[in-house]
Amino acid sequence: MALGRKGARRIVVDGTVYRWRLRRRPTYSQALCWSPCTYAVEHAGRPGMTLVVTTNQPHPGNWLGRPGNPVLPTDVADAIASALQQGWVPTCTGPRFQLDQSAGFSPLP
């Protein structure tokens, strides 16, 4: 499934253009800090397999005001490089590729 263009940001990693998007509003679980923030990445020219990155930070729009670091373009570039090393092929069709970077996230009870 392709990302919507509205709200997607462009990033170039090793000469390849990607688009990434963080949900504007958190899911219910993210809003209560039960699960960490996630974002999606895809190849800009030929979208295929979507990369879903799970961070170790709460969503910036959580309802509890729990502080967290914003997702920066450098974080996205690092995640893309890591996913490519782990076998993500962004131009091939297939199920979404999960990259779990949530080590250290502690959900609130």
OpenMM code with the backbone's topology and positions (N, CA, C; nanometers):
from openmm import Vec3, app, unit

residues = "MET ALA LEU GLY ARG LYS GLY ALA ARG ARG ILE VAL VAL ASP GLY THR VAL TYR ARG TRP ARG LEU ARG ARG ARG PRO THR TYR SER GLN ALA LEU CYS TRP SER PRO CYS THR TYR ALA VAL GLU HIS ALA GLY ARG PRO GLY MET THR LEU VAL VAL THR THR ASN GLN PRO HIS PRO GLY ASN TRP LEU GLY ARG PRO GLY ASN PRO VAL LEU PRO THR ASP VAL ALA ASP ALA ILE ALA SER ALA LEU GLN GLN GLY TRP VAL PRO THR CYS THR GLY PRO ARG PHE GLN LEU ASP GLN SER ALA GLY PHE SER PRO LEU PRO".split()
positions = [
    Vec3(0.0844, -0.1176, 0.0000),
    Vec3(0.0000, 0.0000, 0.0000),
    Vec3(0.0890, 0.1240, 0.0000),
    Vec3(0.0636, 0.2162, -0.0866),
    Vec3(0.1457, 0.3361, -0.1008),
    Vec3(0.1087, 0.4409, 0.0036),
    Vec3(0.2073, 0.5212, 0.0386),
    Vec3(0.1845, 0.6328, 0.1296),
    Vec3(0.1092, 0.7427, 0.0566),
    Vec3(0.0292, 0.8138, 0.1285),
    Vec3(-0.0339, 0.9306, 0.0690),
    Vec3(0.0694, 1.0398, 0.0499),
    Vec3(0.0563, 1.1175, -0.0536),
    Vec3(0.1530, 1.2238, -0.0798),
    Vec3(0.1393, 1.3391, 0.0193),
    Vec3(0.0185, 1.3628, 0.0649),
    Vec3(-0.0043, 1.4737, 0.1567),
    Vec3(0.0615, 1.4426, 0.2913),
    Vec3(0.1489, 1.5288, 0.3342),
    Vec3(0.2164, 1.5118, 0.4614),
    Vec3(0.3431, 1.4289, 0.4551),
    Vec3(0.3745, 1.3719, 0.3383),
    Vec3(0.4956, 1.2917, 0.3237),
    Vec3(0.6143, 1.3845, 0.2965),
    Vec3(0.7270, 1.3496, 0.3550),
    Vec3(0.8489, 1.4285, 0.3375),
    Vec3(0.9469, 1.3531, 0.2495),
    Vec3(1.0250, 1.4260, 0.1757),
    Vec3(1.1226, 1.3692, 0.0829),
    Vec3(1.2574, 1.3586, 0.1537),
    Vec3(1.3294, 1.2486, 0.1263),
    Vec3(1.4636, 1.2310, 0.1803),
    Vec3(1.5458, 1.1539, 0.0776),
    Vec3(1.6728, 1.1896, 0.0660),
    Vec3(1.7631, 1.1229, -0.0269),
    Vec3(1.8686, 1.0488, 0.0545),
    Vec3(1.8817, 0.9184, 0.0285),
    Vec3(1.9808, 0.8354, 0.0958),
    Vec3(2.0600, 0.7631, -0.0122),
    Vec3(2.1896, 0.7864, -0.0150),
    Vec3(2.2791, 0.7252, -0.1145),
    Vec3(2.2301, 0.7459, -0.2575),
    Vec3(2.1800, 0.8649, -0.2867),
    Vec3(2.1370, 0.8992, -0.4208),
    Vec3(1.9977, 0.8514, -0.4589),
    Vec3(1.9291, 0.7827, -0.3691),
    Vec3(1.7937, 0.7333, -0.3956),
    Vec3(1.6937, 0.8178, -0.3182),
    Vec3(1.5861, 0.8559, -0.3860),
    Vec3(1.4841, 0.9413, -0.3241),
    Vec3(1.3759, 0.8539, -0.2614),
    Vec3(1.3458, 0.8827, -0.1362),
    Vec3(1.2403, 0.8139, -0.0615),
    Vec3(1.1419, 0.9179, -0.0102),
    Vec3(1.0241, 0.8700, 0.0300),
    Vec3(0.9262, 0.9541, 0.0994),
    Vec3(0.8963, 0.8883, 0.2323),
    Vec3(0.8832, 0.9691, 0.3364),
    Vec3(0.8502, 0.9136, 0.4672),
    Vec3(0.7410, 0.9971, 0.5311),
    Vec3(0.6675, 0.9322, 0.6202),
    Vec3(0.5538, 0.9998, 0.6826),
    Vec3(0.5309, 0.9473, 0.8229),
    Vec3(0.5101, 1.0392, 0.9133),
    Vec3(0.4730, 1.0106, 1.0516),
    Vec3(0.3263, 1.0485, 1.0663),
    Vec3(0.2480, 0.9613, 1.1288),
    Vec3(0.1062, 0.9947, 1.1499),
    Vec3(0.0944, 1.1249, 1.2270),
    Vec3(0.0088, 1.2116, 1.1803),
    Vec3(-0.0124, 1.3400, 1.2489),
    Vec3(-0.0728, 1.3168, 1.3873),
    Vec3(-0.1758, 1.2336, 1.3913),
    Vec3(-0.2399, 1.2023, 1.5196),
    Vec3(-0.1992, 1.0620, 1.5609),
    Vec3(-0.1683, 1.0433, 1.6877),
    Vec3(-0.1278, 0.9099, 1.7324),
    Vec3(-0.2451, 0.8127, 1.7330),
    Vec3(-0.2140, 0.6846, 1.7238),
    Vec3(-0.3169, 0.5832, 1.7432),
    Vec3(-0.3568, 0.5875, 1.8907),
    Vec3(-0.4640, 0.5213, 1.9274),
    Vec3(-0.5092, 0.5207, 2.0669),
    Vec3(-0.3991, 0.4670, 2.1580),
    Vec3(-0.3359, 0.3602, 2.1156),
    Vec3(-0.2294, 0.2986, 2.1947),
    Vec3(-0.1088, 0.3921, 2.2085),
    Vec3(-0.0755, 0.4632, 2.1032),
    Vec3(0.0356, 0.5583, 2.1086),
    Vec3(-0.0006, 0.6801, 2.1935),
    Vec3(-0.1258, 0.7227, 2.1859),
    Vec3(-0.1696, 0.8402, 2.2620),
    Vec3(-0.1609, 0.8166, 2.4124),
    Vec3(-0.1805, 0.6914, 2.4542),
    Vec3(-0.1714, 0.6573, 2.5961),
    Vec3(-0.0329, 0.6064, 2.6355),
    Vec3(0.0618, 0.6159, 2.5427),
    Vec3(0.2012, 0.5736, 2.5645),
    Vec3(0.2131, 0.4251, 2.5954),
    Vec3(0.1231, 0.3457, 2.5396),
    Vec3(0.1320, 0.2007, 2.5540),
    Vec3(0.2225, 0.1423, 2.4469),
    Vec3(0.2331, 0.2111, 2.3327),
    Vec3(0.3194, 0.1644, 2.2247),
    Vec3(0.3986, 0.2839, 2.1704),
    Vec3(0.5152, 0.2572, 2.1125),
    Vec3(0.6007, 0.3665, 2.0642),
    Vec3(0.5546, 0.4234, 1.9301),
    Vec3(0.6159, 0.5319, 1.8949),
    Vec3(0.5899, 0.6019, 1.7700),
    Vec3(0.6398, 0.5180, 1.6518),
    Vec3(0.5653, 0.5189, 1.5428),
    Vec3(0.6063, 0.4502, 1.4202),
    Vec3(0.5942, 0.5466, 1.3025),
    Vec3(0.6714, 0.5197, 1.1991),
    Vec3(0.6588, 0.5959, 1.0753),
    Vec3(0.6848, 0.5033, 0.9576),
    Vec3(0.6428, 0.5472, 0.8389),
    Vec3(0.6533, 0.4643, 0.7187),
    Vec3(0.7425, 0.5320, 0.6155),
    Vec3(0.8121, 0.4480, 0.5372),
    Vec3(0.9030, 0.4961, 0.4329),
    Vec3(0.8766, 0.4149, 0.3064),
    Vec3(0.8857, 0.4806, 0.1904),
    Vec3(0.8751, 0.4100, 0.0633),
    Vec3(0.9625, 0.4774, -0.0412),
    Vec3(0.9933, 0.4054, -0.1472),
    Vec3(1.0679, 0.4592, -0.2606),
    Vec3(0.9795, 0.5628, -0.3284),
    Vec3(1.0341, 0.6787, -0.3616),
    Vec3(0.9515, 0.7863, -0.4181),
    Vec3(0.9111, 0.7603, -0.5621),
    Vec3(0.9990, 0.6993, -0.6407),
    Vec3(0.9689, 0.6804, -0.7826),
    Vec3(0.8874, 0.5566, -0.8132),
    Vec3(0.9215, 0.4462, -0.7487),
    Vec3(0.8525, 0.3190, -0.7727),
    Vec3(0.8146, 0.2558, -0.6395),
    Vec3(0.7079, 0.3009, -0.5763),
    Vec3(0.6691, 0.2440, -0.4474),
    Vec3(0.6409, 0.0950, -0.4594),
    Vec3(0.6930, 0.0220, -0.3669),
    Vec3(0.6713, -0.1223, -0.3632),
    Vec3(0.6493, -0.1644, -0.2196),
    Vec3(0.7523, -0.2225, -0.1600),
    Vec3(0.7454, -0.2692, -0.0222),
    Vec3(0.7639, -0.1492, 0.0723),
    Vec3(0.6692, -0.1275, 0.1605),
    Vec3(0.6755, -0.0176, 0.2558),
    Vec3(0.7559, -0.0589, 0.3775),
    Vec3(0.8414, 0.0302, 0.4235),
    Vec3(0.9192, 0.0095, 0.5452),
    Vec3(0.8440, 0.0752, 0.6605),
    Vec3(0.8186, -0.0005, 0.7674),
    Vec3(0.7537, 0.0538, 0.8865),
    Vec3(0.8553, 0.0484, 0.9999),
    Vec3(0.8918, 0.1646, 1.0513),
    Vec3(0.9932, 0.1757, 1.1550),
    Vec3(0.9257, 0.2036, 1.2890),
    Vec3(0.9561, 0.1204, 1.3880),
    Vec3(0.9070, 0.1407, 1.5238),
    Vec3(1.0214, 0.2016, 1.6043),
    Vec3(0.9997, 0.3211, 1.6568),
    Vec3(1.1040, 0.3912, 1.7311),
    Vec3(1.1002, 0.3520, 1.8789),
    Vec3(1.1901, 0.4098, 1.9555),
    Vec3(1.1891, 0.3859, 2.0998),
    Vec3(1.1393, 0.5088, 2.1761),
    Vec3(1.0656, 0.5953, 2.1059),
    Vec3(1.0139, 0.7188, 2.1642),
    Vec3(0.8610, 0.7186, 2.1624),
    Vec3(0.8004, 0.7904, 2.2566),
    Vec3(0.6543, 0.8063, 2.2485),
    Vec3(0.6195, 0.9000, 2.1326),
    Vec3(0.4971, 0.8874, 2.0830),
    Vec3(0.4509, 0.9764, 1.9757),
    Vec3(0.4492, 1.1196, 2.0296),
    Vec3(0.4964, 1.2172, 1.9507),
    Vec3(0.4983, 1.3560, 1.9983),
    Vec3(0.3612, 1.4099, 2.0370),
    Vec3(0.2545, 1.3532, 1.9829),
    Vec3(0.1199, 1.4013, 2.0137),
    Vec3(0.0492, 1.3189, 2.1193),
    Vec3(0.1244, 1.2506, 2.2061),
    Vec3(0.0580, 1.1669, 2.3064),
    Vec3(-0.0224, 1.2536, 2.4027),
    Vec3(-0.1262, 1.1951, 2.4586),
    Vec3(-0.2203, 1.2682, 2.5427),
    Vec3(-0.1677, 1.2951, 2.6824),
    Vec3(-0.0625, 1.2270, 2.7220),
    Vec3(-0.0118, 1.2393, 2.8584),
    Vec3(0.0991, 1.3426, 2.8724),
    Vec3(0.1402, 1.4007, 2.7614),
    Vec3(0.2469, 1.4997, 2.7652),
    Vec3(0.3835, 1.4384, 2.7932),
    Vec3(0.3954, 1.3088, 2.7717),
    Vec3(0.5232, 1.2411, 2.7953),
    Vec3(0.6254, 1.2921, 2.6934),
    Vec3(0.7387, 1.3420, 2.7409),
    Vec3(0.8363, 1.3978, 2.6476),
    Vec3(0.9054, 1.2889, 2.5659),
    Vec3(0.9392, 1.3239, 2.4472),
    Vec3(1.0115, 1.2343, 2.3581),
    Vec3(1.0836, 1.3166, 2.2531),
    Vec3(1.1783, 1.2576, 2.1885),
    Vec3(1.2505, 1.3270, 2.0823),
    Vec3(1.1727, 1.3179, 1.9522),
    Vec3(1.1714, 1.4246, 1.8742),
    Vec3(1.1039, 1.4176, 1.7447),
    Vec3(1.1806, 1.3268, 1.6492),
    Vec3(1.1129, 1.2762, 1.5478),
    Vec3(1.1777, 1.1956, 1.4446),
    Vec3(1.2451, 1.2931, 1.3489),
    Vec3(1.3762, 1.2842, 1.3399),
    Vec3(1.4549, 1.3733, 1.2554),
    Vec3(1.4921, 1.3039, 1.1243),
    Vec3(1.5191, 1.3815, 1.0196),
    Vec3(1.5616, 1.3210, 0.8937),
    Vec3(1.6856, 1.2320, 0.9087),
    Vec3(1.7754, 1.2651, 0.9988),
    Vec3(1.8930, 1.1790, 1.0201),
    Vec3(1.8513, 1.0434, 1.0764),
    Vec3(1.7495, 1.0424, 1.1622),
    Vec3(1.6978, 0.9158, 1.2152),
    Vec3(1.6383, 0.8315, 1.1026),
    Vec3(1.5658, 0.8967, 1.0138),
    Vec3(1.5027, 0.8268, 0.9017),
    Vec3(1.6099, 0.7713, 0.8080),
    Vec3(1.7124, 0.8503, 0.7783),
    Vec3(1.8205, 0.8050, 0.6906),
    Vec3(1.8925, 0.6849, 0.7513),
    Vec3(1.9180, 0.6888, 0.8816),
    Vec3(1.9818, 0.5752, 0.9494),
    Vec3(1.8944, 0.4511, 0.9437),
    Vec3(1.7636, 0.4686, 0.9625),
    Vec3(1.6703, 0.3555, 0.9573),
    Vec3(1.6648, 0.2954, 0.8173),
    Vec3(1.6659, 0.3796, 0.7152),
    Vec3(1.6644, 0.3308, 0.5773),
    Vec3(1.7905, 0.2504, 0.5493),
    Vec3(1.9057, 0.3027, 0.5889),
    Vec3(2.0326, 0.2317, 0.5670),
    Vec3(2.0320, 0.0971, 0.6394),
    Vec3(1.9814, 0.0954, 0.7612),
    Vec3(1.9749, -0.0286, 0.8388),
    Vec3(1.8811, -0.1301, 0.7739),
    Vec3(1.7662, -0.0833, 0.7272),
    Vec3(1.6689, -0.1723, 0.6636),
    Vec3(1.7243, -0.2298, 0.5332),
    Vec3(1.7944, -0.1479, 0.4567),
    Vec3(1.8542, -0.1968, 0.3327),
    Vec3(1.9568, -0.3061, 0.3613),
    Vec3(2.0335, -0.2898, 0.4687),
    Vec3(2.1313, -0.3917, 0.5076),
    Vec3(2.0630, -0.5196, 0.5537),
    Vec3(1.9423, -0.5078, 0.6077),
    Vec3(1.8687, -0.6242, 0.6575),
    Vec3(1.7820, -0.6903, 0.5504),
    Vec3(1.7869, -0.6382, 0.4280),
    Vec3(1.7165, -0.7049, 0.3195),
    Vec3(1.5943, -0.6356, 0.2641),
    Vec3(1.5667, -0.5146, 0.3052),
    Vec3(1.4526, -0.4414, 0.2497),
    Vec3(1.4823, -0.4039, 0.1049),
    Vec3(1.3923, -0.4371, 0.0148),
    Vec3(1.4039, -0.4003, -0.1270),
    Vec3(1.2836, -0.3115, -0.1573),
    Vec3(1.3018, -0.1796, -0.1531),
    Vec3(1.1872, -0.0879, -0.1608),
    Vec3(1.1101, -0.0883, -0.2918),
    Vec3(1.1713, -0.1344, -0.4016),
    Vec3(1.1017, -0.1306, -0.5305),
    Vec3(1.0286, -0.2606, -0.5626),
    Vec3(1.0478, -0.3638, -0.4821),
    Vec3(0.9780, -0.4913, -0.5047),
    Vec3(0.8457, -0.4927, -0.4285),
    Vec3(0.7480, -0.5587, -0.4843),
    Vec3(0.6207, -0.5695, -0.4147),
    Vec3(0.6315, -0.6762, -0.3065),
    Vec3(0.5499, -0.6631, -0.2093),
    Vec3(0.5498, -0.7601, -0.1008),
    Vec3(0.4922, -0.6993, 0.0245),
    Vec3(0.4902, -0.7775, 0.1321),
    Vec3(0.4363, -0.7259, 0.2577),
    Vec3(0.5291, -0.6187, 0.3137),
    Vec3(0.4751, -0.5399, 0.4025),
    Vec3(0.5575, -0.4342, 0.4596),
    Vec3(0.6750, -0.4931, 0.5373),
    Vec3(0.7837, -0.4197, 0.5376),
    Vec3(0.9063, -0.4614, 0.6048),
    Vec3(0.9116, -0.3903, 0.7398),
    Vec3(0.9182, -0.4660, 0.8470),
    Vec3(0.9181, -0.4095, 0.9827),
    Vec3(1.0611, -0.3914, 1.0316),
    Vec3(1.0946, -0.2720, 1.0778),
    Vec3(1.2234, -0.2449, 1.1407),
    Vec3(1.1944, -0.2010, 1.2833),
    Vec3(1.2292, -0.2859, 1.3788),
    Vec3(1.1989, -0.2600, 1.5185),
    Vec3(1.3200, -0.1983, 1.5875),
    Vec3(1.3074, -0.0707, 1.6239),
    Vec3(1.4117, 0.0002, 1.6976),
    Vec3(1.3578, 0.0441, 1.8336),
    Vec3(1.2677, -0.0350, 1.8882),
    Vec3(1.1977, 0.0043, 2.0109),
    Vec3(1.2676, -0.0370, 2.1394),
    Vec3(1.3890, -0.0884, 2.1308),
    Vec3(1.4611, -0.1265, 2.2524),
    Vec3(1.4768, -0.0047, 2.3431),
    Vec3(1.4386, -0.0190, 2.4662),
    Vec3(1.4470, 0.0896, 2.5620),
    Vec3(1.3178, 0.1653, 2.5844),
    Vec3(1.2146, 0.1363, 2.5056),
    Vec3(1.0850, 0.2023, 2.5252),
    Vec3(1.0136, 0.1379, 2.6421),
    Vec3(0.9678, 0.2197, 2.7354),
    Vec3(0.8929, 0.1651, 2.8486),
    Vec3(0.7507, 0.2194, 2.8447),
    Vec3(0.6542, 0.1312, 2.8172),
    Vec3(0.5146, 0.1771, 2.8124),
    Vec3(0.4640, 0.2120, 2.9511),
    Vec3(0.3704, 0.3037, 2.9523),
    Vec3(0.3065, 0.3377, 3.0802),
    Vec3(0.1962, 0.2382, 3.1072),
    Vec3(0.1771, 0.2002, 3.2322),
    Vec3(0.0719, 0.1023, 3.2657),
    Vec3(-0.0673, 0.1597, 3.2470),
] * unit.nanometer
topology = app.Topology()
chain = topology.addChain("A")
for resn in residues:
    res = topology.addResidue(resn, chain)
    for name in ("N", "CA", "C"):
        topology.addAtom(name, app.Element.getBySymbol(name[0]), res)
